[in-house]
Amino acid sequence: MTKMKTSTIPLFPLPLVVFPESKYPLHIFEERYKRMINRCIAGNEGFGIVAQIGTELSKIGSYVKVISILKKYANGESDIVVQGLYRFVIQEYHTHPDGYFEALVDNYNDISDVIIKESLLEDLRKKFQEIINKVNFVLEDSYWKNYSRSLKKSFKIAEKSGLSLEQQQTLLSLRDENKRIHFLIDHLKNLEKQIEKGIALREVIFGDGYINN
């Protein structure tokens, strides 16, 4: 699929960040979003997910597409899986006649001339593995296969790093993979200190809901 430049897309505010390449399950129950999702599926189009933090709507979001319909209910509700494709920045938004938001958005890409530091990435991978070992957790093979294929490995690590919604949004907004890696290393070091103090973080770290099948 060709990446959009400036475009108008449906918008779905949620207390959630979907990273590029990540898969996430959603239950659709509000009438306005039933109509929006059905329209997107029928037209083979995507929509934007933006994090709603308190009463604030984030400016940076992810363009996603429905990749699976898990269940459709008699009342029109549905369980779906979406996958993040790429990021956008909102220029302006308004309310569609069906009640959901539409936004004028531009691409939000990484800085193109940044060279990823492989040694830094390896430091992140090692620290991540150390955290996993400390909480006696084994990630499924499919996670590591997706990690190997991922173009932006920081986002894949972020799925299972116990980031708060605000931290997830900060990471999504960084346009330099090296900066994202530094951000995650610092975060994991802080988690490590909390684990050493006996704070139970296993469910926090691995309860983020992202799918890796």
N, C-alpha and C positions, 0 to 999 in steps of 0.2 A: 504493500500500500504506500502511495506517495505521501510524504509528510506534508501537512498543511503549512501554509504561511499565515497570512491574515485570513481568518475565517470566522463564521458564526456557528456556534455549536450549542447543543443542549447542555445544561449544567446540573450536576447532582451534588449539592453540599452534604457532606457527611462528617461525623467525628472520626475521620479515617484518612490515611494517606496510602495511595496505591503507587508503588514505585514502578518505573519503566521495567517491563518484562515480568513483573510480579503478577500472580493470579490471586484473586480474592473472591470468596462467595458472598453474595448479597441476597437478602430476602426483600422482594419488592411488594409493598402492601398499600402505599398511598395511591389514590386514584390518579393524581397528576403524574406520578412516576410510572404507574402501569401504562398510561398512554404514551409517555415518553419512551419507555423501554420497548414497547411493542412497535412504535414507529421506527426506532433505530434498528431493531431486528428485521423488520420488513424491508427496510431500505439498505440493509447491510452497512449501516453506518455506526459510528461510535458516539461517545458523549464524554463530557469532562467531569471528573471527580475532583472536588476541591475540599480541603479540610475546613470545617467550621469549628473554630476554637472560641468557645464562649459565644459571644454575639458577633464575632468578627469572621468574615469570609476571607480566606487566604487568597492572595493574588496569583500564586503559582500552583498549578494543578497538573493532573495527568489525564491525557486523552486515552480512553479505554474502549475496548470492544467486547461484546458478549461472545464468549467462546463456547459456552455450554449452557443449556437449559436443563437443570436438574429435575425440576418438578413444576407442573402447572396446577393450580388449585381451581376448584369450581367457581370461586368468587373472583377469579382474575388475578389473584396473587401468584407469585412465582419465586422459585429459587434458581438463581443463575450464578454463573462464574464469569467474571470479567478479567481481562488481562490488560495491564498498562502497556501502552505503546511508546509514548513520548510526552514530554512536558510542554506546557504552555503558560503564558502570562496573560491575565485578563486585562483588557483595555477598558471595557465597560460592559455592563450587563443590564438586562431589563426582564420583565416578566412576560412570558409567552401567554397567549390566550388560554392555554390549557392549564396554567397555574404554576408551571415550573420556570426556572430561569433559563434564559439564553444569553450567551456572552460572545462578545467580539474578542477574539484571542489572537495572539501571535506565538510562533514557535519560541521555545525557551531552551536553547541548546547549550552544551558545554563550550567553553572557550576552546577553539579549534587547535591552537598551537601548543597546548599543554602536553608534555611527554610524561606518561605515567611511570612512576618510579617503581620498578618491579621489586626492589628490596623493601620498599615501604609496604607494598601489597603483601609480601611474604610475612612481614612483621604483623600485619593485621590478621592474616590467616592463622599464624601461630598463637597469637593472643586469643583469638576466637576459639581455637581448639582447646586452649588451656581452660577457658571458662566452661566449655562443654564438659571437659573432664572433671572439673571441680564440682559440678552439679550432677554428675553421673547421668548424662544424657547422651543418647546416640541418635544422630540425625540419619534419616533414611537415605539410601543410596541415590534416590531421585533428586534429593536436595543437592548433593555434591555433583551430580551430572549437570544439573541446571547451573550450578556455580561455574563449572568448567566452560559451559557454553556462553555464559553471561558476558556481555560487552562491557558492562559497568558493574564490576564485582562488588563495589561498595554497597550498592543497593541490595544485592543478594544477601550479603552479610547482615545488612540492616534489618532484614525480615525477622531474624532470630536473635536480635541483640537487646531486647527489652527497652527500646527507646520509648519515651513518652510521646504523645501526639505532637507536642511542641518541638521536640527533638527531631521527630520524623520530618516535620515540615521544614525545619532548618536544613536538614540534610538534603531534602528534595530541592531546596532553593540554591544550594551550592553548585557552581558551574565548573568546578575543577575537581577531577577525580582524586587528585592528591590531597586536596583539602578535605574531601569527604572521608578519605582513609584516615587522615590525622584526627578528624572529629570522632570517628568510630574507635580508634585506638585509645584516645583519651577517655571516651565513655566506658570502654571495656575495662580499662585500668581502674576506674571508679567503681564499677561493678565488682571487680575482683576484691577491692578493699571491703566492700559491704559483705561479700560472701565470707571473707576471712573473719568478719565480726559476728558471723553466725546468722546473718539476715537471710531468710528463705526467699530466694529469687528465682527458683526453678520455673515456677508457673508464670512469673512475670516475663522471663526471658523467652520462653518457648510457647507462650499463649497468644501470639500475635495474629493468628488466624490465616496467614498466607498459605496457599496450596502449592505443593511441589510434586504433583503426580504428572 
